[in-house]
Amino acid sequence: MKNVEMKVDGNTLTIKVDLSKEFGPSSSGKTIIVASTEGNVAIDGHEGTKIGLNVYRKK
């Protein structure tokens, strides 16, 4: 994961992203990647539940 922190408290998932960071252009080159789970990832303690997150801004 890039710039993504996830925390589970009971049945609540909290996601933390630093919006000031950048990780370069997307593969299309149209946007700048700010954060990504880089695909779908499992959520600890919640079998079968996954998250896929992409945060980006226009170039």
PyRosetta script that sets phi, psi and omega in degrees:
from pyrosetta import init, pose_from_sequence

init()
pose = pose_from_sequence("MKNVEMKVDGNTLTIKVDLSKEFGPSSSGKTIIVASTEGNVAIDGHEGTKIGLNVYRKK")
pose.set_psi(1, 147.3)
pose.set_omega(1, 177.8)
pose.set_phi(2, -115.5)
pose.set_psi(2, 114.6)
pose.set_omega(2, 171.8)
pose.set_phi(3, 61.4)
pose.set_psi(3, 34.0)
pose.set_omega(3, 178.7)
pose.set_phi(4, -128.2)
pose.set_psi(4, 124.4)
pose.set_omega(4, 172.3)
pose.set_phi(5, -116.6)
pose.set_psi(5, 130.4)
pose.set_omega(5, 179.3)
pose.set_phi(6, -122.8)
pose.set_psi(6, 140.8)
pose.set_omega(6, 179.9)
pose.set_phi(7, -137.2)
pose.set_psi(7, 132.7)
pose.set_omega(7, 177.0)
pose.set_phi(8, -108.8)
pose.set_psi(8, 127.1)
pose.set_omega(8, 176.6)
pose.set_phi(9, -126.6)
pose.set_psi(9, 100.7)
pose.set_omega(9, -174.5)
pose.set_phi(10, 67.2)
pose.set_psi(10, -116.1)
pose.set_omega(10, 178.3)
pose.set_phi(11, -108.4)
pose.set_psi(11, 18.4)
pose.set_omega(11, -179.3)
pose.set_phi(12, -112.4)
pose.set_psi(12, 125.6)
pose.set_omega(12, 176.4)
pose.set_phi(13, -100.2)
pose.set_psi(13, 125.2)
pose.set_omega(13, 176.4)
pose.set_phi(14, -111.9)
pose.set_psi(14, 130.8)
pose.set_omega(14, -179.4)
pose.set_phi(15, -114.8)
pose.set_psi(15, 132.0)
pose.set_omega(15, 179.8)
pose.set_phi(16, -121.2)
pose.set_psi(16, 127.1)
pose.set_omega(16, 179.7)
pose.set_phi(17, -133.7)
pose.set_psi(17, 131.4)
pose.set_omega(17, 175.1)
pose.set_phi(18, -85.9)
pose.set_psi(18, 107.9)
pose.set_omega(18, -175.1)
pose.set_phi(19, -73.3)
pose.set_psi(19, -6.8)
pose.set_omega(19, 179.0)
pose.set_phi(20, -85.4)
pose.set_psi(20, -11.0)
pose.set_omega(20, -177.6)
pose.set_phi(21, -88.7)
pose.set_psi(21, 155.8)
pose.set_omega(21, 175.8)
pose.set_phi(22, -138.6)
pose.set_psi(22, 146.2)
pose.set_omega(22, -179.8)
pose.set_phi(23, -124.7)
pose.set_psi(23, 27.1)
pose.set_omega(23, 176.2)
pose.set_phi(24, 89.7)
pose.set_psi(24, -177.6)
pose.set_omega(24, -175.7)
pose.set_phi(25, -74.9)
pose.set_psi(25, 154.3)
pose.set_omega(25, 173.3)
pose.set_phi(26, -70.2)
pose.set_psi(26, 172.7)
pose.set_omega(26, -179.4)
pose.set_phi(27, -63.6)
pose.set_psi(27, -29.5)
pose.set_omega(27, 178.2)
pose.set_phi(28, -79.1)
pose.set_psi(28, -21.0)
pose.set_omega(28, -178.4)
pose.set_phi(29, 82.9)
pose.set_psi(29, 2.2)
pose.set_omega(29, -177.2)
pose.set_phi(30, -87.3)
pose.set_psi(30, -20.3)
pose.set_omega(30, -177.2)
pose.set_phi(31, -134.3)
pose.set_psi(31, 165.1)
pose.set_omega(31, 175.4)
pose.set_phi(32, -107.5)
pose.set_psi(32, 129.2)
pose.set_omega(32, -179.7)
pose.set_phi(33, -77.5)
pose.set_psi(33, 128.5)
pose.set_omega(33, 177.5)
pose.set_phi(34, -102.5)
pose.set_psi(34, -40.0)
pose.set_omega(34, 179.4)
pose.set_phi(35, -160.5)
pose.set_psi(35, 152.9)
pose.set_omega(35, 179.0)
pose.set_phi(36, -161.3)
pose.set_psi(36, 144.4)
pose.set_omega(36, 170.5)
pose.set_phi(37, -83.8)
pose.set_psi(37, -5.2)
pose.set_omega(37, 179.9)
pose.set_phi(38, 56.9)
pose.set_psi(38, 51.5)
pose.set_omega(38, -178.4)
pose.set_phi(39, 111.6)
pose.set_psi(39, -173.8)
pose.set_omega(39, 179.9)
pose.set_phi(40, -84.8)
pose.set_psi(40, 133.2)
pose.set_omega(40, 179.3)
pose.set_phi(41, -126.8)
pose.set_psi(41, 148.0)
pose.set_omega(41, 179.8)
pose.set_phi(42, -72.2)
pose.set_psi(42, 148.8)
pose.set_omega(42, 175.7)
pose.set_phi(43, -98.1)
pose.set_psi(43, 119.8)
pose.set_omega(43, -176.9)
pose.set_phi(44, -52.9)
pose.set_psi(44, 133.5)
pose.set_omega(44, 175.5)
pose.set_phi(45, 81.4)
pose.set_psi(45, 0.4)
pose.set_omega(45, -179.2)
pose.set_phi(46, -132.6)
pose.set_psi(46, 80.0)
pose.set_omega(46, -174.5)
pose.set_phi(47, -54.9)
pose.set_psi(47, 132.0)
pose.set_omega(47, 178.5)
pose.set_phi(48, 84.9)
pose.set_psi(48, -4.9)
pose.set_omega(48, -179.8)
pose.set_phi(49, -100.3)
pose.set_psi(49, 129.6)
pose.set_omega(49, -177.9)
pose.set_phi(50, -131.2)
pose.set_psi(50, 162.9)
pose.set_omega(50, 176.5)
pose.set_phi(51, -135.8)
pose.set_psi(51, 142.7)
pose.set_omega(51, 172.4)
pose.set_phi(52, -128.8)
pose.set_psi(52, 117.7)
pose.set_omega(52, -173.7)
pose.set_phi(53, -127.7)
pose.set_psi(53, 133.1)
pose.set_omega(53, 172.2)
pose.set_phi(54, -133.8)
pose.set_psi(54, 125.9)
pose.set_omega(54, 175.8)
pose.set_phi(55, -119.2)
pose.set_psi(55, 126.9)
pose.set_omega(55, -176.4)
pose.set_phi(56, -149.2)
pose.set_psi(56, 166.3)
pose.set_omega(56, 175.1)
pose.set_phi(57, -135.8)
pose.set_psi(57, 156.5)
pose.set_omega(57, 178.6)
pose.set_phi(58, -63.1)
pose.set_psi(58, 146.3)
pose.set_omega(58, -179.6)
pose.set_phi(59, -72.2)
pose.dump_pdb("model.pdb")
